[in-house]
Amino acid sequence: MNNAMNNLMKKMMLPLTITLIAGCSQDVPINTTKGVYMLLDTSGTYTEELVKAQNIINYTLAKLNPGDTFAVARVDTASFSEKDLIAKATFDDKPSTANRQKRQFKEKIDTFVKTVKPSSFTDITGGILQGVEFLNEAKVGKKTILIFSDLKEELKKGYVRDIALQMPDYNVVALNVTKLRSDNVDPREYMDRLQMWEQRVEAGEGHWRVVNDMERLEAVITN
């Protein structure tokens, strides 16, 4: 008798359990916030390109919404460091506060571009690793890393960057990938450089894009 009652109770409770689980899953809000981490190559003569980066940063500031996070960091000899962060902000819900944050952000970038000194080496991998760490901690919904660089990584002797990138569902976008003098001599160098970064990002479960036409940037930032 007791066994029959227990079986009956289990059958009655099963639909309720399924309903509760379904209800709980529907109540979980979707995180729609965006996080953008932009790396600025400061090696050699590439610093001359940073005026273009300013325009990209200003455009990004205009497109990001309350709750979104934006950070800009330099790529130098050793980029796996918070010391390379130039500006960062998570924008407030209050429009006046968010506008003030964006103005302060822009001022920091403008000052940096005016005073930056070229670095001797280019630790792009370290910058990406720092960006992943930053955006993971920010707990944003959509994560994007912008790399403003010619993508030629040159490491100081002793630095180890043969590290697998772990970046599932990250969007990694290379911007303003200028061609080097050696690329004009042998275009395979340029194509091999792009392919190498694409393979590293996709091996880490990220998504790779190259955008040299800045008119296509809106889809990267807003989608």
FENWO-V121250 format. One record per residue. N is the residue number from 1. RES is the residue in three letters. PHI is phi in whole degrees, -180 to 180 (999 if undefined). OMEGA is omega in degrees with one decimal (NA if undefined). Layout:
BEGIN
n=(N,N)
res=(RES,RES)
phi=(PHI,PHI)
omega=(OMEGA,OMEGA)
END
This chain:
BEGIN
n=(1,2,3,4,5,6,7,8,9,10,11,12,13,14,15,16,17,18,19,20,21,22,23,24,25,26,27,28,29,30,31,32,33,34,35,36,37,38,39,40,41,42,43,44,45,46,47,48,49,50,51,52,53,54,55,56,57,58,59,60,61,62,63,64,65,66,67,68,69,70,71,72,73,74,75,76,77,78,79,80,81,82,83,84,85,86,87,88,89,90,91,92,93,94,95,96,97,98,99,100,101,102,103,104,105,106,107,108,109,110,111,112,113,114,115,116,117,118,119,120,121,122,123,124,125,126,127,128,129,130,131,132,133,134,135,136,137,138,139,140,141,142,143,144,145,146,147,148,149,150,151,152,153,154,155,156,157,158,159,160,161,162,163,164,165,166,167,168,169,170,171,172,173,174,175,176,177,178,179,180,181,182,183,184,185,186,187,188,189,190,191,192,193,194,195,196,197,198,199,200,201,202,203,204,205,206,207,208,209,210,211,212,213,214,215,216,217,218,219,220,221,222,223)
res=(MET,ASN,ASN,ALA,MET,ASN,ASN,LEU,MET,LYS,LYS,MET,MET,LEU,PRO,LEU,THR,ILE,THR,LEU,ILE,ALA,GLY,CYS,SER,GLN,ASP,VAL,PRO,ILE,ASN,THR,THR,LYS,GLY,VAL,TYR,MET,LEU,LEU,ASP,THR,SER,GLY,THR,TYR,THR,GLU,GLU,LEU,VAL,LYS,ALA,GLN,ASN,ILE,ILE,ASN,TYR,THR,LEU,ALA,LYS,LEU,ASN,PRO,GLY,ASP,THR,PHE,ALA,VAL,ALA,ARG,VAL,ASP,THR,ALA,SER,PHE,SER,GLU,LYS,ASP,LEU,ILE,ALA,LYS,ALA,THR,PHE,ASP,ASP,LYS,PRO,SER,THR,ALA,ASN,ARG,GLN,LYS,ARG,GLN,PHE,LYS,GLU,LYS,ILE,ASP,THR,PHE,VAL,LYS,THR,VAL,LYS,PRO,SER,SER,PHE,THR,ASP,ILE,THR,GLY,GLY,ILE,LEU,GLN,GLY,VAL,GLU,PHE,LEU,ASN,GLU,ALA,LYS,VAL,GLY,LYS,LYS,THR,ILE,LEU,ILE,PHE,SER,ASP,LEU,LYS,GLU,GLU,LEU,LYS,LYS,GLY,TYR,VAL,ARG,ASP,ILE,ALA,LEU,GLN,MET,PRO,ASP,TYR,ASN,VAL,VAL,ALA,LEU,ASN,VAL,THR,LYS,LEU,ARG,SER,ASP,ASN,VAL,ASP,PRO,ARG,GLU,TYR,MET,ASP,ARG,LEU,GLN,MET,TRP,GLU,GLN,ARG,VAL,GLU,ALA,GLY,GLU,GLY,HIS,TRP,ARG,VAL,VAL,ASN,ASP,MET,GLU,ARG,LEU,GLU,ALA,VAL,ILE,THR,ASN)
phi=(999,-63,-62,-64,-65,-62,-63,-64,-64,-62,-65,-73,-80,-59,-60,-64,-63,-62,-62,-64,-64,-63,-63,-64,-67,-74,-83,-74,-71,-85,-79,-103,-71,-114,-126,-122,-121,-111,-103,-109,-71,-118,-86,49,-79,-67,-61,-67,-87,-67,-63,-65,-63,-58,-64,-65,-65,-62,-64,-64,-57,-69,-90,-78,-111,-54,92,-78,-121,-137,-143,-126,-135,-89,-103,-135,-65,-136,-95,-84,-158,-68,-65,-86,-70,-92,-154,-153,-167,-112,-79,-72,-69,-80,-55,-64,-69,-62,-64,-66,-60,-69,-64,-64,-59,-61,-62,-65,-66,-60,-64,-61,-62,-72,-113,-64,-112,-60,-91,-82,-132,-132,-95,-68,-59,-60,-65,-65,-59,-66,-63,-62,-62,-64,-71,-62,-69,-72,56,-89,-79,-110,-114,-131,-115,-100,-117,-94,-167,-83,69,-91,-88,-129,-104,-68,-55,99,-81,-106,-133,-80,-124,-69,-86,-109,-147,-60,67,-75,-101,-114,-123,-89,-118,53,-77,-71,-88,-80,-58,-67,-67,-68,-73,-137,-57,-62,-62,-63,-66,-65,-64,-64,-65,-62,-69,-59,-64,-66,-66,-70,-65,-91,70,-96,-115,-113,-145,-118,-126,-100,-94,-66,-69,-92,-69,-58,-63,-69,-80,-91,-78)
omega=(179.6,178.3,179.1,178.7,179.6,178.8,179.1,179.6,179.2,179.4,-180.0,-176.8,-174.9,179.0,179.7,179.3,179.4,179.4,-179.5,179.4,179.9,179.2,179.8,-178.2,-179.8,-177.4,-178.7,-178.1,177.5,179.7,-177.0,-179.2,-179.7,174.5,-179.9,177.6,-175.1,179.1,179.2,176.4,-179.6,-177.2,172.1,-177.4,-179.3,176.3,178.0,-179.4,-171.0,175.0,175.7,179.0,177.9,179.7,178.3,-179.8,179.0,178.2,-179.7,177.4,-178.3,-174.4,-177.0,-172.4,174.6,-178.5,177.7,-178.8,179.7,175.9,176.7,-179.2,178.2,171.1,179.0,-175.9,-179.3,-169.3,179.4,-174.2,175.4,179.4,-179.7,175.5,179.3,179.8,177.2,179.4,165.3,-166.8,-174.4,177.2,-178.2,-175.1,-178.0,178.3,179.4,178.7,177.3,177.0,-178.1,177.2,179.3,177.4,-178.8,-179.9,178.9,179.3,-179.5,179.0,-179.9,-177.5,-179.6,-171.2,-173.3,174.7,-177.7,176.4,-177.7,-176.4,-173.5,-178.5,-179.0,-179.3,178.9,178.2,178.2,178.8,178.0,178.4,178.0,179.1,-179.0,-176.6,175.0,179.5,-179.5,177.3,176.8,-178.4,-180.0,-175.9,-179.1,173.3,176.5,179.7,179.1,-169.3,170.1,174.9,175.4,-178.7,177.0,-173.5,174.3,-178.3,178.8,-179.6,-178.0,179.3,175.6,-171.9,177.6,177.5,177.1,-174.2,-179.1,177.8,173.5,170.2,179.6,-174.0,176.3,-177.4,173.1,-179.4,-177.3,179.0,179.4,178.8,179.5,178.3,178.2,177.9,-179.0,-177.6,179.3,178.4,178.6,-177.9,178.5,179.4,178.2,-178.7,-179.7,179.7,177.4,-179.4,-179.5,-179.5,-177.4,174.6,176.4,177.6,174.3,179.8,-172.2,174.6,171.6,179.9,175.7,175.0,-173.8,177.4,179.6,-175.1,-176.0,-179.8,180.0,-173.1,-169.5,-176.7,NA)
END
